[in-house]
């Protein structure tokens, strides 16, 4: 009788806990079929045989720890972002790639100068490789590479196209009340002054970053070699188990990739071994100031990753800025 009561109570506890478990969110990562349907056929564009994962360092030469956010006392990481404001938007796939590319700009600049933040909204407006309801891990890099080759310009900077968490099909918050199509104004813009005297319009000669090459990798060794030699990368992850993560090294398993993050390096714990240093895009209130540490082999971090190399970017030391007036009149925003 006592055993029957115990088993009944145990079953009740299990059932209650199951009900309390948050249901899985809709995936924010496209399947391969969705990528192909949206024109993402090639997953790389580089000279085969030249990538770090194809020329790996000896295992004995691989650092036990490496973090681009604190490499030799210098922070090469750009800021943490929050994809969920001013309303919810499943644009992690764009945030992960943009953050990693921004880090590589900072690395190219030797960690000097004001950080350059790239525009996620530009990708949402014009990329065609995803939306607020999900997208491709490799897609953003393919798109930036394509417009680099076609126009000579690349992804706009945040200051001329700030993140508003909207895409054309979005119906949340402010999204139904504005145009999110790929017009010149939705690439880069400014507003001259209050109407009727002033107006908002496009900046056609805008600060931007271009891509030389891009590619996909998977597996811990390939990831380490790419990160070691060239900087952070974008990777998929199973976000379901970490919605309520607060701190520590996650040792949770993964069921399926449904989210994209950027990996800035790795560390080592005497008990749990190696772990990835992961920057999320859920704001600095989440996790360890927006980051999470993930044990190697967990949460499917090593399944789908993407990298890109820089071709050029607008910066004072490169003497390549087009100097526009405050209202942009000499750069496309004609009165």
C-alpha positions in Angstrom: 0.0 0.0 0.0 2.8 2.4 0.9 4.7 1.6 -2.3 1.5 2.2 -4.4 1.0 5.5 -2.7 4.6 6.4 -3.4 4.5 5.5 -7.1 1.2 7.4 -7.5 2.8 10.4 -5.9 6.0 10.0 -8.1 3.9 9.8 -11.2 2.0 13.0 -10.1 5.3 14.8 -9.7 6.7 13.8 -13.1 3.4 14.8 -14.8 3.4 18.1 -13.0 7.0 18.9 -13.9 6.3 18.0 -17.5 3.4 20.4 -17.6 5.8 23.1 -16.2 8.4 22.5 -18.9 8.3 25.3 -21.5 7.1 24.0 -24.9 9.7 24.2 -27.7 9.7 27.5 -29.5 9.2 27.6 -33.2 12.6 27.1 -34.9 14.4 30.3 -36.1 16.7 28.3 -38.4 15.8 27.3 -41.9 16.1 23.7 -43.0 18.2 22.9 -46.0 15.1 22.6 -48.1 14.0 26.1 -47.1 17.5 27.4 -48.0 17.4 25.9 -51.5 13.8 27.2 -52.0 15.1 30.7 -51.2 18.1 30.5 -53.6 20.8 29.5 -51.1 22.4 26.8 -53.1 26.1 27.3 -52.6 27.2 27.3 -49.0 30.7 28.7 -49.6 32.7 30.9 -51.9 36.5 30.6 -51.3 39.6 29.1 -52.8 39.4 25.5 -51.6 42.5 24.4 -49.7 43.1 27.9 -48.2 40.8 27.8 -45.2 42.2 27.3 -41.7 40.2 24.1 -41.2 41.9 22.7 -44.3 45.3 23.7 -42.9 44.9 22.9 -39.2 47.5 23.5 -36.6 49.0 20.5 -34.7 46.9 19.5 -31.8 49.8 20.3 -29.5 49.8 23.9 -30.8 46.1 24.5 -30.3 45.7 26.8 -27.2 43.9 25.3 -24.3 41.9 28.5 -24.0 41.3 31.4 -26.4 38.8 34.2 -26.1 38.6 37.1 -28.6 36.8 39.1 -25.9 40.0 39.0 -23.8 42.9 38.1 -26.0 46.2 39.2 -24.6 44.4 41.7 -22.5 42.5 43.3 -25.5 38.7 43.0 -26.1 38.1 42.4 -29.8 34.4 41.6 -29.3 31.7 44.1 -30.3 28.6 44.7 -28.2 25.9 42.2 -27.2 22.6 42.7 -28.9 18.9 42.0 -28.1 16.9 40.7 -31.1 13.6 40.9 -29.1 13.0 44.6 -28.9 11.2 46.8 -29.7 9.1 43.7 -30.3 9.8 40.0 -30.7 11.6 39.1 -33.8 13.2 35.7 -34.6 16.3 37.2 -36.3 19.0 35.4 -34.4 20.3 34.1 -37.7 21.2 37.6 -38.7 22.4 38.7 -35.3 24.9 35.8 -35.0 26.5 36.5 -38.4 26.6 40.3 -38.0 28.1 40.1 -34.5 30.9 37.7 -35.7 31.6 39.9 -38.7 31.7 43.0 -36.6 34.3 41.3 -34.3 36.4 40.5 -37.4 36.4 44.2 -38.3 37.5 45.0 -34.8 40.3 42.4 -35.1 41.4 43.9 -38.4 41.6 47.3 -36.7 43.8 45.9 -33.9 41.1 46.6 -31.3 41.5 50.4 -31.9 39.0 53.1 -32.7 35.3 53.3 -32.0 33.5 50.0 -32.5 31.7 49.5 -35.9 28.2 48.1 -35.5 26.7 46.5 -38.6 23.0 46.7 -39.5 20.8 43.7 -38.9 17.8 45.6 -40.2 19.5 46.0 -43.6 19.6 42.2 -43.9 15.9 41.9 -42.8 14.9 44.5 -45.3 17.0 43.4 -48.3 18.7 40.0 -47.8 16.0 37.6 -48.8 17.7 35.0 -46.6 15.4 35.1 -43.6 12.9 37.2 -41.7 11.6 37.7 -38.2 10.3 34.2 -38.4 13.7 32.5 -39.1 16.5 32.3 -41.6 19.7 30.7 -42.8 22.9 30.3 -40.9 25.1 30.9 -44.0 22.5 33.1 -45.8 23.7 36.6 -44.5 27.2 36.0 -45.6 26.1 34.7 -49.0 24.0 37.8 -49.4 26.6 40.3 -48.4 29.1 38.6 -50.7 26.7 38.8 -53.5 26.0 42.5 -53.2 29.7 43.1 -52.7 30.3 41.6 -56.1 27.3 43.2 -57.7 27.5 46.8 -56.3 30.8 47.2 -54.6 29.0 48.1 -51.4 28.1 45.9 -48.5 26.1 45.8 -45.3 25.1 49.2 -43.9 26.2 50.4 -40.5 23.7 50.5 -37.6 23.8 54.3 -37.4 22.2 54.6 -40.9 19.8 51.7 -40.5 19.0 50.9 -36.8 17.5 47.7 -35.7 13.7 47.9 -35.4 12.9 44.1 -35.2 10.6 44.0 -38.2 10.4 42.3 -41.6 7.8 42.6 -44.3 5.5 39.9 -43.0 5.7 40.9 -39.3 2.5 41.9 -37.5 3.8 42.6 -34.1 4.2 46.0 -32.5 5.2 48.8 -34.9 5.8 46.4 -37.8 2.4 46.7 -39.7 2.7 50.5 -39.7 5.8 50.8 -41.9 7.4 49.6 -45.1 10.1 47.0 -44.7 10.8 46.4 -48.4 14.3 46.9 -49.9 13.9 50.5 -51.0 17.0 52.8 -51.0 15.6 54.4 -47.8 15.6 51.0 -46.2 19.2 50.4 -46.9 20.6 53.6 -45.3 18.7 56.7 -44.4 18.6 59.9 -42.4 16.1 62.7 -41.6 17.1 66.3 -42.3 14.7 68.1 -39.8 11.1 68.4 -38.8 8.5 68.5 -41.7 7.3 70.3 -43.7 10.8 71.8 -44.1 12.7 68.6 -43.7 12.2 65.0 -44.7 13.6 61.5 -44.3 15.3 59.9 -47.3 18.0 57.5 -48.5 21.8 57.9 -48.0 23.1 56.4 -51.2 26.8 56.7 -50.3 26.8 55.0 -46.9 29.4 53.5 -44.6 29.4 49.7 -45.2 31.4 46.5 -44.9 32.0 44.0 -47.7 33.0 40.4 -47.8 35.8 38.6 -49.7 35.0 35.0 -48.9 32.6 32.9 -46.9 32.1 29.3 -46.0 30.5 26.6 -43.7 32.2 24.4 -41.2 31.3 21.9 -38.6 33.1 20.0 -35.8 35.2 21.2 -32.9 38.6 21.1 -34.6 37.4 23.0 -37.7 35.8 25.6 -35.5 38.9 26.0 -33.3 41.1 26.5 -36.3 38.9 29.0 -37.9 38.4 31.0 -34.7 42.1 30.8 -33.8 43.3 32.2 -37.1 40.5 34.6 -38.2 38.1 35.3 -35.3 34.6 34.6 -34.1 32.1 32.6 -36.2 28.3 32.2 -36.3 26.8 28.8 -35.3 23.5 27.1 -34.7 22.5 25.9 -31.3 19.5 24.2 -29.6 18.1 27.1 -27.6 15.2 25.1 -26.0 17.2 23.9 -23.0 18.8 27.2 -22.3 15.8 29.6 -22.1 16.2 29.7 -18.3 20.0 29.5 -18.2 21.6 31.9 -15.7 25.2 30.9 -15.3 27.8 28.2 -15.4 28.9 25.7 -18.1 25.9 24.1 -19.8 26.2 20.3 -20.2 22.8 19.9 -21.7 22.1 17.8 -24.8 20.4 19.1 -27.9 17.6 17.8 -30.0 17.7 20.1 -33.0 19.3 23.4 -34.1 16.7 26.1 -33.8 18.7 29.3 -33.0 21.9 31.0 -34.1 24.6 32.5 -31.9 28.3 33.6 -32.3 31.2 31.7 -30.8 34.0 34.0 -29.6 36.4 31.3 -28.3 36.7 28.5 -25.8 37.9 27.8 -22.3 38.8 24.9 -20.1 37.4 23.7 -16.8 39.3 21.1 -14.7 36.1 19.1 -14.2 34.1 19.5 -17.3 36.9 20.0 -19.9 36.7 22.3 -22.8 33.7 24.7 -23.4 32.6 27.2 -26.0 32.3 30.9 -25.1 29.0 31.8 -26.8 27.5 35.2 -27.3 23.7 35.2 -27.6 21.4 37.9 -28.9 18.9 38.0 -26.0 20.3 41.1 -24.2 22.8 41.4 -21.3 20.1 40.6 -18.7 20.2 37.0 -19.9 22.9 34.5 -18.9 26.4 35.7 -18.1 25.9 39.3 -19.4 24.5 37.9 -22.6 26.9 35.0 -22.9 26.8 31.3 -22.1 29.5 28.7 -21.7 28.7 25.4 -23.4 30.6 22.2 -22.9 32.2 20.8 -26.1 29.8 18.4 -27.8 26.6 19.8 -26.2 23.6 21.7 -27.5 24.6 20.9 -31.1 26.8 24.0 -31.3 29.3 22.1 -33.6 26.8 21.1 -36.3 26.3 24.2 -38.4 28.7 27.1 -38.4 29.5 29.9 -40.9 32.5 32.2 -41.4 33.3 35.2 -43.6 36.5 37.2 -44.4 36.5 40.9 -44.9 37.1 42.7 -48.2 36.8 46.3 -47.0 34.9 48.5 -44.5 34.5 52.2 -44.0 36.7 53.6 -41.2 38.7 56.8 -40.6 42.1 55.2 -40.9 41.1 53.8 -44.3 40.3 57.3 -45.7 37.3 55.8 -47.5 34.4 57.7 -46.0 32.0 59.7 -48.2 31.5 62.9 -46.2 27.8 63.7 -46.1 25.9 66.7 -44.8 23.8 66.5 -41.6 20.7 66.2 -43.6 22.3 63.9 -46.3 21.5 66.3 -49.1 24.8 65.7 -50.9 24.5 61.9 -50.4 21.1 61.1 -51.9 18.6 62.8 -49.5 17.8 65.7 -51.9 15.3 68.3 -50.7 
